[in-house]
Amino acid sequence: MTIVPTLTGLDVEFVRSLPGLGPVTSFRLDRIEGADGLYALRAVAEQLRLFLVDAAVAASGYSPPVTDEMADEVGAPADELRVFVVANPSDEGVTLNLRAPVLIDVQSGRASQVILDDTSYPLRALLGSPVSERD
């Protein structure tokens, strides 16, 4: 099992606004107590909050390709980026958007949400289901 350091109080600056949230780019990432791998991403100047799940903790087997181009956009080597996914509550439970991971350089706070071309990564994968069974 991989030990993943917990983050809290990290100022996050996206290189471009998240889809549907423009022009907001400045956020703060805080761990949610009692929920391993769950974080609140709150806009600094707006009443806006998203929930992110650390992919290494909550999405076992999920390893999206992080290209050099993606890493260059954030300004860090690919192996230094933390991968998160947006979590959304639904009637079926909490779903994860595996098609659009959020990449964060925890050293600088620079981040980007990337949209993967690979359609085998679902937009709404039920939290807790094995990646191989998500669709």
N, C-alpha and C positions, 0 to 999 in steps of 0.2 A: 504494500500500500504506500502510495506517495504522500509525504507530508507536505502540505501546502501552507505557506505562511498566511496568517490572517491579516487583512488590511482594514484599516479604519481611519477616517479623517483624511483621506487622500483627495487633494484638489485635482480634478480631472479636466483637461482642456481637449475637446475634440478638434481634429484638424478641419472638419467641416461639420455642419449641423446634422443631427440624426434625421433620417427620413420622417417627415411630418412634424418636426419640432423646430424648424428653422425660425429665426436665426440663432437660437440658443446653442451655445457651445461650451459654456462653463458650468461645471457640476462639482459636487462633493460626493465621494463614495464612503459610505459608512456601513459597517457590519451590523447585521440585525442579530441581537443577542438571542441565544437559544436555538438558532437555525443555522446549522453548519453549512457554510458556503453561500449563504444568502446575504445580499447587500442591497441597500437603498441608494440609488443614484439620484440626488436632488439637484435641480438647477439652482445656481447661485442667486440669480436675480428674478426668478419666476416661481410661481407656485406650480411646480412640475416635479413629479417623482416617477421613476421607473424602478422596477426590481430586477437585479441582475443576479445570476447564479454562477458561481465559479465552476467552470466546466470540469476542472480536475476533481472536484468534490462530488458534484451532483449529476454529471452526465458521463458515467463510466463508459469507456470505449469510444467516446466522442473525441476525435482528433482531426479537426478540419485542416486542410492544407493552408499554411501561412507562407505565402510566397515572399521572395525578396522585395518585390514591389510593394506589397502590403506593409512589410516591416519598415521599408524606407520611408513610407508615408508617415508613419508614427515616429520614425527616427531612432529605432533601436533594432538590434539583431532579432530575428524571429524567435530564437530560443530564449530571449529575455522578456518576451511579451506574455502577459497573462491573458487567457482566453475566458471570456464570460459570455453568457447568453441571456437574452431578455426573457423574464418569466412573467406569465400572464395567468391570473386566476380565471377559471371557466367553470361551467356547470359540471364538467367531467373531472375537474381537478386542476392542478397547476400545469400549464403547458409551457414548453421551451421553444424558442425560435432558433432552431439549429442551422437554418439557412443564412442567418445574418449575425455571426458572432461579433462581439465587441472585443477589440484588442487594446490592452492598456499596458503602457510602459510604466511600471510602478515606481521607477526611479525619477522620471520626469513628470509623470502625470499626463503625458500626451496619449491620445486615444483616437481610435477610428472604428466605426462599424462598417464591416465589409459585407457585401452581398455575394454569396457563393454561386457560381454558375451550375454547380452540381445539384440537380434536382432530387437526388437521393437523400439530401438533408431536408427534413420536413420543416415547415413553418410552425407547426403546432405538434410537438412531441410531448406526450404525457410524461411528467416528471416521475421518475422511478422505474420506467420501463427500459429494458435493455436497448441500447442504440440499434442493435440489429433488428429489433422488432418495431421500431418507430416508423410510422408512415403517415 
